[in-house]
Amino acid sequence: MMTALPSTTAGAPRRVLGIDPGLVCTGFGVVEIEGRHLHYVASGTIRTTSGVAQGDLPGRLKIIFEGVREVIARYEPTEAAAEIVFVNVNPQSTLLLGQARGAALTALVTAGLPVAEYTALQMKKSVVGHGLAAKDQVQAMVARLLNLPGLPGKDAADALGVAITHAHAGGSFAAMAQATDLNRRTHAQFKGGRTY
């Protein structure tokens, strides 16, 4: 199960954990980069709907944190990538999603993983070829790129897409940062009322 990469660094295989944060369902995907090839390792979701009351936000955040830590312990990634959350029409939903993302990011950094962040637009462009791709297009391309026997779930596909994006772009960003004084933006910022 592999796909060719444009360029990689020599040495030990890198293992990337991709995270698609969500309060109800957080997707995860793990891929391994070896030489010029990308191998599927695992994917799935962390669901916060069983055993916790819907209004129990701290309980749900705990499940996300512990779930991500469990994935890290099981698959031993060497680096991580997470999707950046954008402000949407409903501020309350955005706030809740941001808290879920914070729980996942905290789990990643407390495990000592370097974390890169990508927008949904960057992920879709990297995986499908255009930033307005639908979820089913992301699923299909992730399955194709990783030579999967079937389509992963939507949240898992997005997480695998983030991992693939990092596998393809992470080395380029690192090389650019070393070659110039300019550093890649690693988080969303506000500009004119919008995040990017």
Buried (B, 14 or more C-beta within 10 A) or exposed (E): BBBEBEEBEEEEEBBBBBBBBBBBBBBBBBBBBBEEBBBBBBBBBBBBEEEBEEEEBEEBBBBBBEBBBEBBEEBEBBBBBBBBBBBEEEEEEBEBBBBBBBBBBBBBEEBEBEBBBBBBBBBBBBBBEEEEBEBEBBBBBBBEBBEBEEBBBBBBBBBBBBBBBBBBBBBEBBEEEEEEEEEEEEEBEEEEEEBE
